[in-house]
Amino acid sequence: MTTLSRNPYVSLVKPGIVGGNLISTAGGFLLAARGVVDFRLFAATLLGVALVVAGGCVVNNVIDRDIDARMTRTARRPMVTGAVGVPMAMTYGGLLAGSGLLLLALICGALAVTVAAFGLVIYVGPYSMWFKRRSPVSVLVGSLAGATPPVIGYCAVTGRLDGAAVILFLMFALWQIPHSDAIAVLRRQDYAAAGVPTYPFRHGIAATKQRILVSISAFGVVSVALPFAGFTGLAYLCTAVACGGYWLHVAASGPAMDDRGWAKRIFLASLGCLLALCVLMAVDFR
């Protein structure tokens, strides 16, 4: 483990989550740019989203510190160990998120910052403070926040909400459901110990497998809407069909595999689909 990764202030921002959101932000931005990239705007958009997401993650760490203390995987997080105090963490998170929103407002436009603020409020408010602790609906609520980065990237270029922005939002919201459900299966014991009412915990693995099948199917349908609506080309269409088909194939193999192995494959396939589609929408635009 590196010194940087042991730094509590780095740990609080959840770098993996920030990185994943930047990939989808870049995909939305480059789809909208259509080969004519304003690199100043691109850098400002990525930095602004990174700061907003990082700030949200810090605040989420503060809110979840009691839950994290009861889970093996998160028991050494800075808010649990006391490496960072609550006032300092809230100040840190507020400065990060506030700086990101200000940057987006000044350079990326009113619509981009509004979408970013919407995602931030949903994540630290309804999702973190209420639904995550009370209902499996939390995944659906959280997906609304998780779907905003590609829309922010798109709106930073276009300054409007059009058909592509709507498709991106629906596509990435649907992507979140099987991705998050797979994590909930992999960490089922941890979440149960903390009393977090995930879908597998409340409804069982069999029902979760069915929901994952349905949500991947819906994701596949929405993902191919971009080329049919005239926003991407044939290469993207073929990639979307291949990704959706493979992910669905993995989901359908559930009965023949052990639950953890199956969930890990669902999780890894979700990351592969995300990366492939973001790359293709960035290069195969119309």
URHUMO-V743660 format. One record per residue. N is the residue number from 0. RES is the residue in three letters. SS is DSSP state (A for helix, B for strand, O for the rest). NEAR is the number of other ideal C-beta (glycine too) atoms within 12 Angstrom. Layout:
n:N res:RES ss:SS near:NEAR
n:N res:RES ss:SS near:NEAR
This chain:
n:0 res:MET ss:O near:9
n:1 res:THR ss:O near:9
n:2 res:THR ss:A near:9
n:3 res:LEU ss:A near:12
n:4 res:SER ss:A near:14
n:5 res:ARG ss:A near:14
n:6 res:ASN ss:O near:16
n:7 res:PRO ss:A near:25
n:8 res:TYR ss:A near:26
n:9 res:VAL ss:A near:26
n:10 res:SER ss:A near:33
n:11 res:LEU ss:A near:38
n:12 res:VAL ss:O near:37
n:13 res:LYS ss:O near:32
n:14 res:PRO ss:A near:22
n:15 res:GLY ss:A near:18
n:16 res:ILE ss:A near:33
n:17 res:VAL ss:A near:30
n:18 res:GLY ss:A near:23
n:19 res:GLY ss:A near:29
n:20 res:ASN ss:A near:44
n:21 res:LEU ss:A near:34
n:22 res:ILE ss:A near:34
n:23 res:SER ss:A near:45
n:24 res:THR ss:A near:51
n:25 res:ALA ss:A near:37
n:26 res:GLY ss:A near:47
n:27 res:GLY ss:A near:46
n:28 res:PHE ss:A near:43
n:29 res:LEU ss:A near:38
n:30 res:LEU ss:A near:44
n:31 res:ALA ss:A near:43
n:32 res:ALA ss:A near:26
n:33 res:ARG ss:O near:23
n:34 res:GLY ss:O near:14
n:35 res:VAL ss:O near:13
n:36 res:VAL ss:O near:23
n:37 res:ASP ss:O near:19
n:38 res:PHE ss:A near:13
n:39 res:ARG ss:A near:15
n:40 res:LEU ss:A near:30
n:41 res:PHE ss:A near:28
n:42 res:ALA ss:A near:21
n:43 res:ALA ss:A near:31
n:44 res:THR ss:A near:47
n:45 res:LEU ss:A near:37
n:46 res:LEU ss:A near:31
n:47 res:GLY ss:A near:44
n:48 res:VAL ss:A near:52
n:49 res:ALA ss:A near:36
n:50 res:LEU ss:A near:36
n:51 res:VAL ss:A near:50
n:52 res:VAL ss:A near:43
n:53 res:ALA ss:A near:38
n:54 res:GLY ss:A near:41
n:55 res:GLY ss:A near:46
n:56 res:CYS ss:A near:41
n:57 res:VAL ss:A near:45
n:58 res:VAL ss:A near:36
n:59 res:ASN ss:A near:36
n:60 res:ASN ss:A near:40
n:61 res:VAL ss:A near:32
n:62 res:ILE ss:A near:28
n:63 res:ASP ss:O near:35
n:64 res:ARG ss:A near:30
n:65 res:ASP ss:A near:21
n:66 res:ILE ss:A near:32
n:67 res:ASP ss:A near:31
n:68 res:ALA ss:O near:23
n:69 res:ARG ss:O near:21
n:70 res:MET ss:O near:25
n:71 res:THR ss:A near:17
n:72 res:ARG ss:A near:21
n:73 res:THR ss:A near:27
n:74 res:ALA ss:O near:20
n:75 res:ARG ss:O near:18
n:76 res:ARG ss:O near:32
n:77 res:PRO ss:A near:32
n:78 res:MET ss:A near:36
n:79 res:VAL ss:A near:28
n:80 res:THR ss:A near:19
n:81 res:GLY ss:O near:15
n:82 res:ALA ss:O near:21
n:83 res:VAL ss:O near:27
n:84 res:GLY ss:O near:17
n:85 res:VAL ss:A near:22
n:86 res:PRO ss:A near:12
n:87 res:MET ss:A near:21
n:88 res:ALA ss:A near:33
n:89 res:MET ss:A near:25
n:90 res:THR ss:A near:20
n:91 res:TYR ss:A near:32
n:92 res:GLY ss:A near:37
n:93 res:GLY ss:A near:25
n:94 res:LEU ss:A near:22
n:95 res:LEU ss:A near:35
n:96 res:ALA ss:A near:36
n:97 res:GLY ss:A near:27
n:98 res:SER ss:A near:24
n:99 res:GLY ss:A near:43
n:100 res:LEU ss:A near:34
n:101 res:LEU ss:A near:23
n:102 res:LEU ss:A near:31
n:103 res:LEU ss:A near:41
n:104 res:ALA ss:A near:25
n:105 res:LEU ss:A near:20
n:106 res:ILE ss:A near:25
n:107 res:CYS ss:A near:41
n:108 res:GLY ss:O near:28
n:109 res:ALA ss:A near:19
n:110 res:LEU ss:A near:27
n:111 res:ALA ss:A near:44
n:112 res:VAL ss:A near:34
n:113 res:THR ss:A near:24
n:114 res:VAL ss:A near:43
n:115 res:ALA ss:A near:45
n:116 res:ALA ss:A near:30
n:117 res:PHE ss:A near:30
n:118 res:GLY ss:A near:45
n:119 res:LEU ss:A near:42
n:120 res:VAL ss:A near:25
n:121 res:ILE ss:A near:31
n:122 res:TYR ss:A near:43
n:123 res:VAL ss:A near:34
n:124 res:GLY ss:A near:23
n:125 res:PRO ss:A near:26
n:126 res:TYR ss:A near:33
n:127 res:SER ss:A near:32
n:128 res:MET ss:A near:21
n:129 res:TRP ss:A near:19
n:130 res:PHE ss:A near:28
n:131 res:LYS ss:A near:35
n:132 res:ARG ss:A near:23
n:133 res:ARG ss:A near:18
n:134 res:SER ss:O near:21
n:135 res:PRO ss:O near:28
n:136 res:VAL ss:O near:23
n:137 res:SER ss:A near:36
n:138 res:VAL ss:A near:39
n:139 res:LEU ss:A near:26
n:140 res:VAL ss:A near:31
n:141 res:GLY ss:A near:39
n:142 res:SER ss:A near:33
n:143 res:LEU ss:A near:31
n:144 res:ALA ss:A near:41
n:145 res:GLY ss:A near:40
n:146 res:ALA ss:O near:40
n:147 res:THR ss:A near:43
n:148 res:PRO ss:A near:50
n:149 res:PRO ss:A near:49
n:150 res:VAL ss:A near:46
n:151 res:ILE ss:A near:56
n:152 res:GLY ss:A near:48
n:153 res:TYR ss:A near:48
n:154 res:CYS ss:A near:40
n:155 res:ALA ss:A near:47
n:156 res:VAL ss:A near:38
n:157 res:THR ss:A near:28
n:158 res:GLY ss:O near:20
n:159 res:ARG ss:O near:19
n:160 res:LEU ss:O near:24
n:161 res:ASP ss:O near:22
n:162 res:GLY ss:A near:21
n:163 res:ALA ss:A near:38
n:164 res:ALA ss:A near:34
n:165 res:VAL ss:A near:25
n:166 res:ILE ss:A near:36
n:167 res:LEU ss:A near:44
n:168 res:PHE ss:A near:35
n:169 res:LEU ss:A near:28
n:170 res:MET ss:A near:46
n:171 res:PHE ss:A near:44
n:172 res:ALA ss:A near:35
n:173 res:LEU ss:A near:38
n:174 res:TRP ss:A near:49
n:175 res:GLN ss:A near:44
n:176 res:ILE ss:A near:41
n:177 res:PRO ss:A near:45
n:178 res:HIS ss:A near:38
n:179 res:SER ss:A near:40
n:180 res:ASP ss:A near:47
n:181 res:ALA ss:A near:41
n:182 res:ILE ss:A near:33
n:183 res:ALA ss:A near:42
n:184 res:VAL ss:A near:40
n:185 res:LEU ss:A near:28
n:186 res:ARG ss:O near:28
n:187 res:ARG ss:A near:29
n:188 res:GLN ss:A near:20
n:189 res:ASP ss:A near:25
n:190 res:TYR ss:A near:34
n:191 res:ALA ss:A near:20
n:192 res:ALA ss:A near:20
n:193 res:ALA ss:A near:28
n:194 res:GLY ss:O near:18
n:195 res:VAL ss:O near:35
n:196 res:PRO ss:O near:24
n:197 res:THR ss:O near:41
n:198 res:TYR ss:A near:35
n:199 res:PRO ss:A near:35
n:200 res:PHE ss:A near:27
n:201 res:ARG ss:A near:24
n:202 res:HIS ss:A near:23
n:203 res:GLY ss:O near:19
n:204 res:ILE ss:A near:29
n:205 res:ALA ss:A near:17
n:206 res:ALA ss:A near:21
n:207 res:THR ss:A near:35
n:208 res:LYS ss:A near:32
n:209 res:GLN ss:A near:22
n:210 res:ARG ss:A near:33
n:211 res:ILE ss:A near:45
n:212 res:LEU ss:A near:29
n:213 res:VAL ss:A near:21
n:214 res:SER ss:A near:36
n:215 res:ILE ss:A near:38
n:216 res:SER ss:A near:24
n:217 res:ALA ss:A near:26
n:218 res:PHE ss:A near:38
n:219 res:GLY ss:A near:31
n:220 res:VAL ss:A near:22
n:221 res:VAL ss:A near:31
n:222 res:SER ss:A near:44
n:223 res:VAL ss:O near:30
n:224 res:ALA ss:A near:28
n:225 res:LEU ss:A near:43
n:226 res:PRO ss:A near:28
n:227 res:PHE ss:A near:21
n:228 res:ALA ss:O near:24
n:229 res:GLY ss:O near:17
n:230 res:PHE ss:O near:35
n:231 res:THR ss:B near:37
n:232 res:GLY ss:O near:22
n:233 res:LEU ss:A near:16
n:234 res:ALA ss:A near:22
n:235 res:TYR ss:A near:37
n:236 res:LEU ss:A near:27
n:237 res:CYS ss:A near:20
n:238 res:THR ss:A near:32
n:239 res:ALA ss:A near:38
n:240 res:VAL ss:A near:25
n:241 res:ALA ss:A near:23
n:242 res:CYS ss:A near:34
n:243 res:GLY ss:A near:36
n:244 res:GLY ss:A near:23
n:245 res:TYR ss:A near:24
n:246 res:TRP ss:A near:40
n:247 res:LEU ss:A near:29
n:248 res:HIS ss:A near:21
n:249 res:VAL ss:A near:31
n:250 res:ALA ss:A near:39
n:251 res:ALA ss:A near:23
n:252 res:SER ss:O near:22
n:253 res:GLY ss:A near:32
n:254 res:PRO ss:A near:14
n:255 res:ALA ss:A near:14
n:256 res:MET ss:O near:19
n:257 res:ASP ss:O near:15
n:258 res:ASP ss:A near:28
n:259 res:ARG ss:A near:21
n:260 res:GLY ss:A near:18
n:261 res:TRP ss:A near:32
n:262 res:ALA ss:A near:34
n:263 res:LYS ss:A near:21
n:264 res:ARG ss:A near:29
n:265 res:ILE ss:A near:43
n:266 res:PHE ss:A near:29
n:267 res:LEU ss:A near:22
n:268 res:ALA ss:A near:33
n:269 res:SER ss:A near:38
n:270 res:LEU ss:A near:26
n:271 res:GLY ss:A near:24
n:272 res:CYS ss:A near:40
n:273 res:LEU ss:A near:40
n:274 res:LEU ss:A near:24
n:275 res:ALA ss:A near:30
n:276 res:LEU ss:A near:46
n:277 res:CYS ss:A near:40
n:278 res:VAL ss:A near:25
n:279 res:LEU ss:A near:32
n:280 res:MET ss:A near:46
n:281 res:ALA ss:A near:35
n:282 res:VAL ss:A near:23
n:283 res:ASP ss:O near:27
n:284 res:PHE ss:B near:29
n:285 res:ARG ss:O near:21
